[in-house]
Amino acid sequence: MPADRLRGWVVTLVVTAIAFVLRLPNLAYPNKLVFDETYYAKDAYSLLKFGYERNWPENANEQITSGNVDVFQKTAEFVVHPPVGKWLIAFGEHLFGMNSFGWRVAPLVFGTLLVLVLIRLVRRVSRSTLIGGLAGLLLAVDGLAFVMSRTALLDVFVAFFTVAAVACLAADRDWFRARLAADLVRRGVPDLGRAFGPALVVRPWRLAAGVCWGLALGTKWNALYVLAAFALLSLAWDVGARRLAGAGRRANLALLRDGVPAFVSLVVVALGVYVATWAGWFATSGGYGRQWGAQHPEAGTTKAFGETFASWLHYQRDIWNFHTGDFINHAEHAYRADPWGWLIVARPIGIDAVNNIAPGTDGCAGPDNCIRVISGIGTPILWWVAVLALVVALLLWVGGRDWRYGIPVVGVAAGWLPWFQYDSRPLFFFYAIMIIPFSVMAVALVAGRILGDARSGDRRLLGGIVVGVFVAVVIANFAYLYPILTDELLPYPRWLTRMWFRSWI
């Protein structure tokens, strides 16, 4: 690790503060429920009041905007996502009220913390404070990450817990190798001599990763694919570490002897945390499907697990059936974005829009009509360069056998490719918030390679110019898009200049 620990934290906190300052202004605007806030902000408030989600009347949004917030119905709502993200939104509503600032403050905090954990992950992997800070700065000025940090949706929470889990696994890799080395030093031997080496069953960083995965799954189920991919990658790191330490062919025994404890630490712990995240539903009696077990005492799950847990298992099955059933598979949406286009920002998501604002209205000076929009769009220059960086990362990982590049490649693949099996249902670009931290990581690592060693003279200078120009262009691109990320008033022609492709409209 770099020796500049103090400077590392200073850089981390400064870049994180920049991200926070960028995201905070006018957070409460527009003062209404936009896009899927209509589900999650209200579900969060219901959790806060009752411990489970209740239905709302049809005019609930208008009443909430006018200040009349306690208009719940008495019936339980069928919700299709676990409660962690909604509990976090609820905490903001508890502190600041059931208003647009209250339901957006938690995404603001966790969207900012996403920048922080990415900096620490990239710094650890690259062994460079500069490259870690660069990754954080690029994520801070990504349009999609920016919008998701200012909107009460669940996906920014999934991204945070996922990147935090991966950061824990990267720390576990260092911890494990340090323990292997310490064992050799303690025994005064140069290598393991073809022995398997110490078991090291209890690994704190891996346990921490399991907790983070459980919280990610407790927000949205799509984190499961990323968990599976990184669990396998982490196990491959174990095999490689033992082989490097001199275990020879016995290193392959890590697939079982390290694999079983890893499964417990990552999967079993994550499952336990996931179940615990439903504590509000378990502790109350009115939640959706809460009495199913009592109503079906003859069911096998009721006999095996008791009424309460059988009810919960039945609820989980209902959620699965919703996500894979005919209703969702035959649904349509104007902002449907098939996953093939996510990496190139083919179809951004419209979060909010007020069209055809006439001159003299809402500050529109004319002569053209004006428009206010919030577009969930990634900073295009960053995303397009990231595609090239991911190709380079794949080559350096597979061909160059550089383990560091495997993290962004696996992260993007696990957060992107599984969605292709669901392309019969509407999918949206904002799901790609799970991708962009790893894409940015690829860009930062490749930028570090362009920069080269600090002692490489003119090459370092040229690399610094190239990277510096790139960062400046990305920041300028973000600044140009800023009005359509924040609902600013724009004359229609000026908005149209930011719609570079027809598919963006």
N, C-alpha and C positions, 0 to 999 in steps of 0.2 A: 504494500500500500504506500501511497505518497507520504512523505514525511511532513507535509504542510497541513497538519490536521486542523490547526486554528484557521488558517487561510481557507481550507476546504469548507469549513462551516460558515465562514464569513461570505464566501462566494455563494454557497447554497442559500443562505438566508437573504442575501441581497437580491439574487435572481428570483427567489420565491416572493419577496416583497414587490418586485417589479410586476410579477404576474398578478398579485393581489391588487395592486394599485390600478392595473389595466382593467381588471374585471369588476371592480367595485362601483365606479360612478354610474349613477342612474339605475342601480340594480332593480329598484322597485318599479321602473317604467318598462312596459305599460302596466298600469294598475288594473290588471285583469288576469284571468286564467288563460294562458296561451297554450295552444296545441294540447299535448297530453298532460299538461298541468291539471286539466280538468279532472283527471283520474287521481293522480298521485298526491296533489296538494290536499284534496278533499279526503282521500283515504288516510293520509297522514293525520289530519285533524280528527278523524273518526277514531283512529288508533289511540290518539292522545286522550280522547274523552271516554272511550269504552273498552279499549284493549283489542278491539277487532273492527273490521270495516263494516259500515252500515250504508244502505242505499240513501240517495239524495233525491229531492224532487227535481222535476225537469228545469225549473227556473232557478236552480240553486246558484249557478254562476252569477247571475244578475244580483241576487240577494247578497251573496258574499261580497261582491264589488261595492254594494251600497252600505255594507257594514253589518248586515243581518246574517251572522255566520252560523248560528245554532239552529239549522233548519233540517236536521237529520230526519230520515224516516226510521221506523222501529225495526225494519227487516234487515237481515244480514245480507251483505253484498257478496257475490261471487267474484273474487279477485284472482287474477291469473299469474301474479308475481309474489314471491315471498316478501316478508315485511321489513327487512333491514333498512333498505333505502328509504322507505316510508317513515320508519321510526326516526331516522336522521332528519328528514324533512320536518317531522313533528317536533323535534327538539327546537328547531328554529322557530316554529310557530309558537311553541311554549314560551320562548324568550321574547319574541317580538310581535306576537299576535298572528291571527289568521288573516294575513294580508300579503301583498305581493313581495314585500321585503322578507317577511317571516318565512314564507315557503321557498324563497330562493337563497337564503343565507347559507344553508347547509351545502347545496351544490357549489356555492362560491368557495366555501372553506375547503371542501374536499377536491374541487377542481384545482385550487391553489396547491393543496398538499400533494396532488398528483405530480405537479412540477417538482416539488421537493424530493419525493421518493425516486423520481426518474433521475434527478441529479445524482443522488447517492448511489443508485444502481450503476449508472454509467461511469461515475468516478471510480467505483470499486472495480468494475470490469476493465476499464481502460487504464487504470492506475494513473489517472490524470485529472486534476481538479479543473484544468482548462476545458477538457473535453466534456466532463460532467456538467460544468456550467454552460457550455455551448448547447448541450442537449436540452437543459432546462429553459434556456432563452428561446430556442426554436419552438418548444412546446408552448411557451408563454404567448407566442405570437401566431399560433395556429388558430384559424378561424373556427373550426369545429370544436376544438377543446375550449375555446373562449365562450362560444354560445352555450355549450353543454354545462359550463361552469356558472351560467347565469339563468338557467332554466330548471324548473323543478321536475326533472325527469330522473330516472333511476340509473341511467347508463354511466354517468360520471362516477358514481359510487362503485359500480362493478369494476370500472377501469382502475380506480384507486386501489381497491383491495387486491386486484389481480397483479398490478405492478408491484405493490408492497409484498405480495407472496413471492414473486419472482426475485425481488431484491433479497428476501430472506433466504431463498435457495442459493443465490450467488454468495451470500455471506456464509451459508452452510458449507459450500464448496471450499472456501478458504479455511473455515474452521476445521473441516475434516482433514484437509491436507496438512494443516499445522499440527494436528494431533498425531497423524502418522509420522511426521518428521520428528516430533517430540519423543515419540516412542522409540524411534531408532537411536536418537541421541541418548536417551535414558539407558538403553541397553548397550550402547557403545558399538553398534554394528553399522556397516555402510548401507545395508538394504535388508529387506525381509527374507532374503535367502530362499525364495520360492514358497515361503509360508504365507498364510492368508493375512496375518497381522491382527491387531486389536479389533474387537467387535464394534465398539463405539455405538452401542444400541441407542442410547438416549442422546439426541442431538438437538440442543435448544433452538437453533435457528430453523431446523426442519419442523419442529413442533410449532414455532411461530408462524411458519408458512402454512401449516395445516389450519391454524386459527384464521388466518387471512383468507384462505380458500373457502372456509366455512362461511365467513361473512360475505364473500363475493357470491357464493351460491345462494346465500340467504337474501340476496338482492335480486339476482336474475340467474336462471339456470344455465345460460350460455357460457358461464365461467367454467363449467364442467369440462369442456373440450380443452381449454387452456390448462386446467389442472392435470388432465391425463397426459398431455404432451410434455409438460415440464416435469412431471413425476418420472417419466421415462428418461428425459434428458438428464435429470439429476442422478438417476441410477447409472446412466452411462458415465457420468463424471466420477462416480464411485469406482467403477471398474477401471477407468483410466488412472485414477489416483493410486489404486493398489498395484496396478501393473507398473506404473512409474516408480513406486516404492520397492519394486523387486519381487512382487508376488508371482510373477510368471503366469502360467496357466491357471493357477489358483485364484487369480483375480476375477475370473469368470464366476466363481462361487458367490461373488458379491450380488449377482442377480437374485440369489435366494437369501443369503445371509444378511446382506444389507437391504435387499428388496422387501423382505417381510417387515422389518421395523419401519422402513420408509412407507410402506402401505399403511401401517398403523398411524404413523405420525401425520401423513398427508391425507389419506382417504378416510380412515376411521375417525380421526380428530375432526376433520372437516364435516363429516356427517353428523357427529355429535354436536358441533357448533351450529350446524344448520337446523337440527331439530330444536336446539335451545332458542334459536331466533324466533320460533313460533310461541314463545312463552305466553304472550298476551292472549293468543287463541286458546292455549291449554288452560290458562288460569280463569277464563271466563266461560260462560255457558251459551252465549248468544251468537257466536261466530258461525259462518257458513258451514253447514254440514256437521256442526258440533255434536248433534244428537243422533247422527247416523248409526253409531254402534248400538245405542240404546234401542233404536227402532229396528235393528237387524241383529238380534241376539243369536240367531241361528247361523250367521255368517262365519266362515272359517277364521277370518282375521279377528272377529270379535272374540271367538273362543280362545284364540291363540294369544292375543295381545290385550284383551280387555276393551271395554267400550270406547274409552277416550282415544287410545292410540289407533284403534281400528277406524274410528271416525277420521282421524288425521290422515291415515294411509289412503282412505277412500277419497279424501279431499285432494291429495297429491295426484291420484289417478285422474280425477276430474280435470285438474290443471293440465296434465299431460294430454288428455283427450282433446282439450280445447286447442292446445298448440299444434296438434297433429290432425285435427278433425276436419270434416267437410266444411264447416262454417268458415274457418280461417283460410282454408285452401281455395275457396271460391270467392273470397272477398277481393275487392278492388280498392285502389287508393290513388289519388292524383299524383302523389309524390312517391309512388313506388320506385325503388331503385334496386335493380338486380345487382347482385354482388360482383359480377364481372366488372362493373364500372366503378366500384368504390375506390380503388387505388388511384384512379385518374380523375376523380371528382366528376363523374359523368352526370350525376343527378342529385344535386343538393336537396335538402329538406326545407320546406317552408314552415317556419315556426309561427309567424304572425304576419299579417298584411292588412294595411288600410289603403285601398286603391282609390284613384280618381278624386283626390282632394282638390277641390276647385280653388282657383286664385282668390285670395282674400279670406280663405278658411284655414284655420290651424297654422297660421304663419306662412302659408304658401304665397309667395310674392308674384307668381305668374311670369310670363304669359302662359306657360304650360301648366297643366295639372301636375300635382305632386303625389308622392307615394311614400308610405312608411312600411318597411319590411324588416323582419328578422329572418335571415337565411342561415340555416345550418350548413355552412360551406367551409371546407378546409382551405387553408391558404394555398392556392394552386401551385405556385412555384415550389413550395416546400414538398408538397405531395408528389409532384412529377419528378423532382430530383430524388425523392425517397425511393421511387420505383427503381431507378438506376442503382441507387445505393444498396437496395436489397439484392439486386442481381450480383453486385460486387461482393456483398456479404456472403451470399450463397457460395460463390466461387472460393472465397477465402476460407470459409468454414469446411467445405467438402474437399476442395483441391489443396488449399493451403494448410488444412488441419489446425486452424486457429479457432479454438473453442469459443472465444469471445463473440464471434459473429454468429454463432449458433443461436444465441439468445434472441436477437431481433428476428432472425429467419423463422424460428419456431414460434415466437410470439405472434408474428403476422399470420403465419400459416394456420395456427390453431384458432386465431380470432376471426379468420376470413373464410378459409376453405369449407368448414362444416356448414356454412350457410347455403352452399350450392345445393344441398340436398333438400332445402326448403324453398326452392325458387318458384314453387307453384303458389305460394302465399305472398302477400305483399311484404316486402322487406324494405328497410329504409337506410339512408346513408348515415344517419346518426348512430347506427350500430357500430360504425367504424371507429368510434371513440376508443374501442378496445384495440384497434390497430395502430393508431397514430403514435402512441408512446414508443412502440417498438420500431416503427418506421423512422421516427426521429432518432432513436438510438442508433439505427443503421447509418443514418446520415452523419451523426456525430462521430461514430467510429471510423467511417471512411474519411471524414474530414481530418481526423487525427492522423490517418495514414498519409493524407496529402500534405499536412503540415510537416510530418517527419520529426526526427529527433531535434531537440533544442540546440544541439551542437553541429547541425548540418549546414550552417552558414547561409549562402545564397539560396539554396533550395528551401530552407525554412522561410526565408523572406518571401520568395515567390509563392510558396504554399500559403503563407499568412495572407498575402494579397488576394489569392483566389478565394480562400475561405471567408475573408473579411468582406469581399464584394458580394459573395453569395448571401451572407447573413444580412447585409444591408439591403439587398434586393428583396429578401423574404420579409424584412420589417416594412419596407416600402409597400410591398404587395398587401400585407396585413393592414397597413394604414389606409390604403386605397379602398379596401373592402370594409373598413370599420363602420361607415354609415349604414351598410346593409346588414351588419351584425348586431346593431344596437337600436333599430327602429328610428333612425334619424330621418328627418324630413328631407326629401330629395325631389327636385324637379324630375319629371318622368324621363327626359332625355339623359340626365346625369345618371339615373338608376340604370338605364338601358346600356350605358357604356360599361357598366360593371357586369353585365350579362354577356360573357364572352361567347357563349354557345347557346343555341336555341333550347337545349335540354336543361339549361339553368333556369329558364323562365317558368 
